[in-house]
Amino acid sequence: MSITSSTPRKIPFIRSQKKVIHVFIAGVGAIGGTLIQLIKKLNNEQFHVHISGVCNSRKVIWEPDLESIAQELSASTEETNWDTITDTLIQYSDDFVFIDATGSEIAARQYLKLLSHGVHVTTPSKRANTFEQSYFDELITFPTHGLAEYKYETAVGAGLPVINTLQNLIDTGDTVTKISGVVSGTMTYIFNQLQQGRTFSTIIKSAKSEGYSEPDPRDDLSGEDVARKFLILARTCGYTFERDQIQVESLVPGKFDDLSVEQFLDSISEVDEDWEKRNAAALHQNKRLRYTGEFTSDTITIGIEEVDADSPLGGLQGTDNLIQIYTERYATSPIVIQGPGAGKEVTAAGVLSDVLQIGKNI
């Protein structure tokens, strides 16, 4: 991405009988592209969501025609320049919501600048919240002081109300003591498909094409996606953790680490037989393979677990997550949140919900 600076542009504001929420969408892939379609169809009685700008990793456009965003991006002569984008949004401060659907570390590093100048931020990306603990601590101070809203509900559980539930518990004086379960819809999908007799390599390719996995499926298979989610959960609950404190079991053989995504997808069939055997052994014992995690006040562990077929985890279908939250109030019978935890539609809808929540405070 270009990092040279240029003069921020002026953005025309839209007049409407409804309250207007101006948004800038970074990333127009599976989630960002779906979000644009949802905004086009939105018929909210209170709000009009106006897309003032869009960018991908190379190009940016302002005041796009929603019917031809892909063509306009392709033809644009304005390179993606984070200094210019952030300076432009800062001119309008609390009138703007920055939506980061990129998964980019560079984009995630813009949040502090934006929030400190009153620009609201919402994201399904796990990047910002899993940088160093000090960065997360700074991010969450802005909403506390009423400077700008920072929402990341869809970073864990896609459209499920996980982060909001935790924040409500903490705001009312409860203490979260443990969270366990399955937080990767991608992993549920993979193991359910294995149970149905599909090969591991075919499943991975399908998960990528359907938008269930990260753009690089190894981010899921390595356990990194789950590790980041549990890191976010722990930090949201007020605990201090760094990434290197988390024990993670990877599904990716080390020899695949340095391959490109395309090379990895071409080579992954080499492990099909191993996974067929491991799955068959679990089924023979009336067990199911699940990729689970658990965090307590001092540890986070991530890995494959064999669970009983008739247990709640064993019965997960599709891309379901199942998250159990233990607190001082819910010490023996946890709060259980279950539902689809992956997919561009539910994630984009969750992001849009965050935008509308922000709109109520603009």
N, C-alpha and C positions, 0 to 999 in steps of 0.2 A: 504494500500500500504506500502511496506517496505520503510524505510527512512534511513537505514544504508548505509554508503558510501563504494564505492569500486573504483578500478582504471578505469578511462575512457578507452575505447577501441579505437583501430585504425580502421578507416573506409576506405576501398579502394575506390578511386575515379574513376569514369567511363570516359573512353575516347570516344568521339563522335565527328563527324563533326559538330553536332549541339551544341548549348550552353546547358550545363547540369545544371539543377536545382536539387540539392539534398534536399529531404524532409524527415522529420520524422513525422509520423502520430500517434497521441495519440487518441485512440478510434477507434474501427472498427465495430461500430454498424451500424445503418441505414445510417447515413451520411458518416462516415468514410469508411464503406464497399462499399458504392456506389462510393465514390471518388476513391477508389482503382480500381474499374472497369473502371471508366472514364480514369484514367491514363493509364491503360493497353491498352485501345483503342485509346489513343491520337496519332494523326499524325500531329504534328505541324511542320511547315517548319523551324521554328527558334529554338525551344526548345525541349530538351529531359528531361522529368521529371523522376528522378530516386528515387525510394523509398528505402532509406538507412536503415530505421528502423520503427518498428511498435510496439505499446504496447496496452494492455487493462488495466484494473484496477489491474490485478494480474501478468501478464507475459509480457516480452519484447523479441523481436527477432531483429536481425540485418541482413542486406542483405537477406531479405526473398525471397523465390520463390513465385511470385505473384499468382501462380496457387494453392498454398497450404498453404496460410497464416493461416487459421483457424487451420489446423492440426499442423503447426509448433508452433503456440502459445500454443496450448494445450499440446504439448510435451516439450516445453521449460523448462529449469531448472533455467533460469534467472528471478528473480522476478523484478517487476516494482519498480524501485528505482529512484526517481526524482533527487537525487544528482548525481548519475551515468549518467543518461540520459542527464541532462543539462551540466554536465562537459564534456561529450563526444562531444556534439554539439558545445560547446564553443571553442573546439580545432580548429574547422574549420570556426568559426565566420561567415562572410558574405557569405560563400558558402552554408549555410544551411537555410532552411525554416522550422520552427516548426509549425505544423498544429494541433490545439487542437480541436478535435471533441468529447470531453468527456462530457462537461457540469460540470466538476469536479471543486470544489473550490480549491483543492490542485493543480491541473494542472494550473489553472488560476493564482495562486500566483507565478508561475515560470516565468511569462512574463518579469518582471522587470530585473531579473537576466539575462535572455537570451538576451533581447534587449540591456542591458547595455554592453554586450560583443559582440554585432554585429550580433547576430542571429535574423533573421527575424521571425515574428510571424503573422499568420493569423488564424482566428477562426470564426465559426458560433455561438460560445457560448456567452451568455450575462453576464456570471459571472464576469469577470475581470472589465468590464466597469461599473458594478453596485455595486462594492465594495465602500468603502468610496471615496468621491470626490477627495481627495488627491492622491489616487492610480491612478484614471483615469488621473488626471493632469500630473502625472509622465509618464504614458504610452505614451501620445501623444507628449511628448517632444523629444523622440528619432528620429522619422522621421523628425521633424523640424530641428534638428541639423545634419541630414544626417548620423546618427549612424546606424540605422537599420529601416526597414520598419515594420509598425504595421498596419495591415488591418483587419477590422471587418465588411465589407460590408454586409455579410450574417447574421449578428446578428439581423438586422432589415429588414424585407421584403424578406428574403431568397435571391433569385437571382435578385430582383429588384434594380435599381440603386438609392437607397435612400441616403445612407451615402455619396457616391461620389458626388451626386447633391448638397447636403448641403455644403460639403467642397469646391466645386467649387464656389458656391454663396458667401461663406464667404471669400475665397481667393481673389475674385474680388471686395471686399469691401462692399457687401450687408450685411444687418442685418435681420436675421430671427425673426419675431415677433410672429408667431403662427403656430402650426402644429396640424391638427385635422384629424380624420377619423378612419378607421379600419386598424389595423396593425397585426391582428391575423388571418391567414388563417384557423387556427383550429376553431376559433369561427365562422367564416363565414360558414365553413363546417357544424358545429353543427346546427346552426340556419336554414340553407338551408335544411338540412335533416329533421329537425323538421317540416318545412313547407310541406314536402312531406309525413308526417304521420308516420315516424319512431319514435320509443320510444327513450327517452333520453339515457337510459342505453346502448341500442344497438349501438347508434351513438358513444358514448364515447369509447366503446370497438373497434369499427371499426376504429375510428380516431387513436387509439393507434397502432392497427395492421397494418394500412396503412402507418404509420410513419408521420402522420399529427400532432400528439400531441407530447408533451414532454414525456420522458420515464415514468414519473409519471403524468398522465393527470391532476392532481390537480394543477400542476404548471400553466397550461392554465386556468382551470376552476376557480381557485382562483383569477384570474386577475393578478397574479404575473408575468407571461410572458409578458403581455401587459404593466404592470407597468415598468418592466425592459427596454422594448423597448422604451417607452416614456422618461425614464430617460436617456437612451443613446442618443436619439434624442436631448433632451434639452442640455445635456452636450456637444455634438458635436457642437451645435450652440453657445457654449460659456457661457451657463448659469450654475449657481451653484445650484445643488439640491442634497439632500440626500433622500434615499428611504422613510424615515418616514414622509416626507413632502407630499407624494402622497396619494390622496384619491382614494380608490379602492373598487368597489362592487364585492363581491365574489359570485360565483355560487355554492360553496361547503358548505353545512350545517356544522356547527361546530362539530357535532358529528362524522364526517368522518375524521377529521384532524389527529387523532393519529393512524389510521388504516394503515396497510401495503398496498402496491399497489394492491395486490391480494384481500385482504379483502375489499378494497374500491370498486373494480370492481364487487365483489360479492354482495355488499350492495347498489349500486347506483340505482338499480331499485326501491327502496323505494320512489324516487322523480319523477318517470315517470309521475304519474298522475298530479302532480303539474305543470310540464312543459307542458304537453298536454293542460291543461287549460289556462296557460299563453299565449302559442302560439296561441290557438284558439281565445282568446280575441283580440289579436293583428290583426289576419287575419280578424276578423269580422269588424274591423275599417279600413280595407284596409291598414294596417300597417305591417311592418316587424321588427322583433327583430334583433338588431345588437349590437355588443359589441364594443363600440367606446371609443376614448380617445381624449384629447385635452391638449396641453400645451401652456401657454403664459409665459411672463417673470417672473411671480410670482406664478403660480399655475399649477399643473398637476392633471387632474381628469379622472378617468377611470370607466366605467360602462355600463349597458344595456340601450339602447335607442330604442324607437319605432319611426321608420322613415317611411315616405310615401313609398308605394310600388313602385311608379313610379319615385322615386328619385334615384340619382346615387348610394347611399348607399343601398337603397332598392333593386336595381337591381343586386347587387353583386352575382356572381355564384361561385360554386366550392369552392376553397380555396383563392379566390381573396382578395387582400388588396386594399384599396383606401386611399391614403395619400395626403392631401392638405397642401401645404406649402405657407404660407403668409410671405412676406418680405417687406422691405421698397420699393423695386422696383415693387414687385408684391403684392401691398396692397389691391386692389379691386378684381382682378382676379388671384386666386392662381395657382401655378404650381401643376398639378395633376399627380400623379404616380399611375398606376393601373395595377394589374396583379397577378398571383399566388404568394401567400405569405407563402406557406408551402409545404412540400414535399421533400423527400430525394434527388430526381433527380435535382430539380432546385437549392436546397441549395448546394449540392455537386458541381454542375457546377459553382455556384458563387464562391465557395472556390477555385476551380481550376483556375478560371479567376483571382482571387487575386494572386495566386501563379505565374501565367504567367506575371502579372503586375510587381511583385517583380523581376522576372527574367530579366526584361528589365533594371533594375538598378544594377544587380549584376555584 
